[in-house]
Amino acid sequence: MTTAWGSEVLESGFAILPHIFSAEEVDALARELSTVLNRTDEVEGPIRDKVGTVYAGRNLLRIFEPVKTIWRRPPLLELLREVLGPDVGLVRVLFFNKPPERTWALPWHKDLTIAVKPHSGESTVFSKPTLKAGVPHVEASREVLEAMLTLRIHLDDMTEVNGPLLVVPGSHRLGKVPVASYETAQTILGSRGDVLAMRPMLAHRSISSCEGTMLHRRILHLEFTGLPHLPEGFEWHDFIA
């Protein structure tokens, strides 16, 4: 059975699931996450600007235990299984923060990189190996990326003034090919506690917060796959079923 959210993800490449986390849950997550990131060495995951403000974080599966289980609730688990199949697993978690006094932006792009265990030898499936916060990453093939789905848990309201995400509906169907036109771009707005489900090959960009705003835009970014085993002997760096 295909649900409305599942249909949206398959057709448009994204869907907004409202009010998945309560205000109390969001407050607790934000508080605990801030404590962990501010006491963790930068080698482990936090990314700071020149004055020490944390604006992003990697390796959250290593340093922030709650992310391993917070997604195991309806309707998130049902959506993941509907889109990715019964063997779904969590493979990477990132954190993004857009502080009002230290805003930033990202140009149009697609999420093509995955975290893997060290691997040597040539590959016809994976390319552009890099090392990020001590973890090997590679650009994945279209087939691997089509078996993935991201859930973005919003810890703040998504408004026009605090640097929202823009997406191009249906652009995931182009695969890794860049989008030729952004005329159909849609701004993602919503409330804290909402979850945005999106395909990694959905074209998206993040704009800067408006001058004078006091709003943050904090997001937990969870990546899932329906492929427990990767081709050519590669392995996910983490896989939590």
N, C-alpha and C positions, 0 to 999 in steps of 0.2 A: 504494500500500500504506500502510495506517494502522498506525503503531507504537503500543505501549502508552502511551508518553509523549504522543504526538500525540492519542490518544483522551482521555487525562486532561485535556489542555489544552482540547480542544473541549467536553468534557462538564462538567468541574468548574471550568475557568478557570485551572487551575494544575497544575504537576507538579514534583516534586523530582528532579533528575538528580544522583545521588551520585558523588563522587570524580572529578569532571571535571578538576580541577586538583590536582597533587601538592602535598605540603607544601613542597617546595623552590620550586615555582612561586608558591605563595601568599606565602611569605616574601619572595621577590624582588619581587613586585607590591606588597606592603605597604611594603617598604623604599623602593622607587623612588617610590611615590606619596607617601609621607610627605615625602620630600626635595623633590619638586616643589611640593606644596601649601604647605610651610613657607617656601619661598623666593619664591612667587608673590604678586604684589600682589592684594589683595582684589577689585579691579575686574575681574580676569580670571576669578575663579572661587571661591577659598576663602571659606568663611563661618565666621567666628570668633565665639566668645562674648566676654564683657567682659574675660576674662583672657587672651585670645589663643589659646585651644584651638580647633583646626579640627574642627568637627563636621559639616560638609557641604561640597560643592564642586560648582560648575557649570562648564560650558565645558571638560569634560575632553577633548573631541575637539581642542581647541586647545592644551591645555597638557600632556597626557599621551599621548604617541605610542602606547604599547602597546595602548591600548583599541581602536585602529583595526583590529587584526588578531587579538587573542587569542581571538575568538569563531569564527575560521575553523578549526574542528577538529571531528572527529566526537566525540559525536553532535550537537553544537550546531547546526552548519550544516545537517545533515539535518533536524533538528526544525524549524528556521526555514523551510526550503523546504517541508516537509510542511504546516505550518500557514499560511504566508503566500504560498507560491507561488515560482516561479523568479526573480522580480524583487526579491527581498528586499534590503533595505539598512539600514544602521545610521544613525540620525538624531539621537540625543542620548545623552550619557553623563553621569550624576551620581554623586556619592560621598556616602555617609552614614557617619558615625561616631558611635557612642554611647559616649563615654568614661565609665568608671565613676564618676569624680568630677564629671561634668557631664552626667548623663543627661537625657533628654527623651522626650516622647511625642507622638503625633499621633492625633487622633480618627478615627472611621470616615470613609472617603472613597473616591473613585474617581479615577484619574489621567486627567484630561480635557484637559490642556494640552499643546500641542506647540510646538516652536521653529520659527519660519519666518523667511524673509527679509523685509525691510521691504516693506509693501504698503499702498497707499492705496485708498480707495473702500469702498463698502458691500459687505456679504457676507451671503448667506443660509445659508452653510455654517459660517462661523467667527464667533466672538463674543468679547467680553471681552478685547480686546487689552491686553497689559501688556508691560513691559520688565523683564527679569531679567538682571542682570549684563551689561547692554548688548545683550542679544539679545531681539528681538521674540518674544512668545508669544501664542497665541490658544487659546481653547477650541474643540476640533474637534467635528465632527458625529459621530453614532453610526456612520455608514458609514465614516468615516476611522478611527475608533478600533477598529472591528471588524477592520480590516486591519492591526492592530499587535500586537506581542508584546514583552514585556520579559523580559530575562534578568538575574537578580541573582546576581552572583558573590560568594560569602561568603568573606571573608578571616579570619573567626573562627567558632568553633563557635556554633551557634544553640541556646541553652539556655533554661530557664525563668527564669533569673536575670538575663540580660543584655539584657532588653527585646526579646523576640521579636516577630515579625509575626503577627497574627491575620487570617484570611481567612474569607469566607463562601462555601463551595463553590457554584458554579452562579449566583452573583449577577451575573456578567458578562452572562448572558442577558437580564437586565432592561434592558440598555442603560445610559443615563445616570441612570435612575431610582434614587433612594436605596432601600436595603433596609429593609423594614418590621420585620423581626425578625432578631436576631443569635444566636438560640438554637443554630444549627447551626455557629457559628464554630469554626474549627480553628486550633490553634497550630502554626506552622511551626518545627520543630526539625530539627537536622541538624549536619553537620560542616563545618569549614573546607575549602574546595575544592569543596563542593557548589554546584549552580546551581539556583535557583528560576526556573522559567518561569511567567509569569503574564500574563493579559490585563489591559489597562489599566482596563477597567470592572469588574474583580473588586473587590468591596468589601473593604477592608483597613484595619487600624489598627496602630499601633506603640505598645507599652506601655513604661513606664519600667523601667530596670534596678532590681533589688532592692538595697536599702541594704546596703553592706558588700561587694558583689561587686568583684572586681578585673578582671573581664572586659570587654573592648571588644566592640562589635559593628560591624564595618566591612564595608561593602558597595559593590561597583561595580554600578551600575544602568544597564544598556544597553537602549535602546529601538530597536525595529526596525519597519519597515513593509514591506508588499508592494505599496505604491503609490508608484512613483518620482515620479509627477506628481500634484499636488494640484489640485482644481477651482478655478475662478474666478480663474485666474492666480496663485494662491499657489504658493510654492516652499518646500520644506524648507530650513531654515537650513543643514543639512548632509545629505548623502546619500552613504554609502559602500557601494557595491555589494559 
